[in-house]
Amino acid sequence: MATPEKRRAHWRANLRILTILLTLWAFVSFGCSIFLADWLDRVRIGGFKLGFWMAQQGSIYAFVGIIVFYVWYMNRIDRKYDVHED
C-alpha cells in the first residue's frame, strides 16, 4: 500500500510527463501540421511535401507513439511509487 507521500510524488511525476507529452502533441498538431507546414514543404517524402504528410499521416504516427510511450512510462512510474495493479 502506497503512503500519501508516495501518492503525491506519483501524481507529480504523472503531471510532469503529461505536460511534456501534451506539449509534444500540440507541437506536432499545430506546429508541424499548420504553422510550420510551408517550411516543411521544402522536403518531400515519397513524392509528397513533408508539411502535407505531417498533417495527414505523420501526426497520427506521432500520436500513437505518444500513447505507447505514456503507457510504458506510467507502468514504470506506478511500480516505482508502489501504486501498480497486481
C-alpha positions as CSV (number, residue, x, y, z in Angstrom):
1,M,0.0,0.0,0.0
2,A,1.4,3.4,-1.0
3,T,1.8,6.1,1.5
4,P,0.3,9.6,1.0
5,E,3.8,10.9,0.2
6,K,4.3,8.3,-2.4
7,R,0.9,9.1,-3.9
8,R,1.7,12.8,-4.1
9,A,5.1,12.1,-5.7
10,H,3.4,9.7,-8.2
11,W,0.9,12.4,-9.1
12,R,3.7,15.0,-9.6
13,A,5.5,12.6,-11.9
14,N,2.3,11.9,-13.8
15,L,1.6,15.7,-14.2
16,R,5.2,16.2,-15.4
17,I,5.0,13.6,-18.1
18,L,1.5,14.7,-19.1
19,T,2.8,18.3,-19.5
20,I,5.7,17.1,-21.7
21,L,3.6,14.8,-23.9
22,L,0.8,17.3,-24.3
23,T,3.4,19.9,-25.4
24,L,4.8,17.5,-27.9
25,W,1.2,16.7,-29.1
26,A,0.5,20.4,-29.5
27,F,3.8,20.9,-31.4
28,V,3.0,18.0,-33.8
29,S,-0.6,19.0,-34.2
30,F,-0.3,22.7,-34.7
31,G,3.4,23.3,-35.2
32,C,4.2,20.7,-37.9
33,S,0.8,20.5,-39.5
34,I,-0.2,24.2,-39.6
35,F,2.4,26.8,-38.5
36,L,5.5,25.1,-40.0
37,A,3.8,23.5,-43.0
38,D,5.2,25.9,-45.5
39,W,8.7,25.5,-44.2
40,L,8.3,21.7,-44.0
41,D,7.0,21.6,-47.6
42,R,10.6,22.1,-48.8
43,V,11.2,18.5,-48.1
44,R,9.5,15.7,-49.9
45,I,8.7,12.1,-48.6
46,G,7.5,9.6,-51.2
47,G,6.6,12.4,-53.6
48,F,4.5,14.3,-51.1
49,K,5.5,17.6,-49.3
50,L,6.5,17.0,-45.7
51,G,4.0,19.6,-44.3
52,F,1.2,17.8,-46.1
53,W,2.5,14.4,-45.0
54,M,2.7,15.5,-41.3
55,A,-0.9,16.8,-41.4
56,Q,-2.2,13.6,-43.0
57,Q,0.0,10.8,-41.7
58,G,2.9,11.9,-39.6
59,S,0.8,13.3,-36.8
60,I,-1.1,10.0,-36.5
61,Y,2.2,8.1,-36.1
62,A,3.3,10.7,-33.6
63,F,0.1,10.4,-31.6
64,V,0.3,6.6,-31.5
65,G,3.9,6.9,-30.4
66,I,3.0,9.3,-27.6
67,I,0.3,6.9,-26.4
68,V,2.7,3.9,-26.4
69,F,5.3,5.8,-24.6
70,Y,2.9,7.1,-22.0
71,V,1.6,3.6,-21.2
72,W,5.2,2.2,-20.9
73,Y,6.4,5.1,-18.8
74,M,3.3,5.2,-16.5
75,N,3.7,1.4,-15.8
76,R,7.3,2.2,-14.8
77,I,6.3,5.1,-12.5
78,D,3.4,3.0,-11.0
79,R,5.9,0.3,-10.0
80,K,8.4,2.9,-8.7
81,Y,5.9,4.5,-6.4
82,D,4.2,1.2,-5.5
83,V,0.8,2.1,-6.9
84,H,0.7,-0.5,-9.6
85,E,-2.1,-3.0,-10.0
86,D,-1.3,-6.7,-9.4
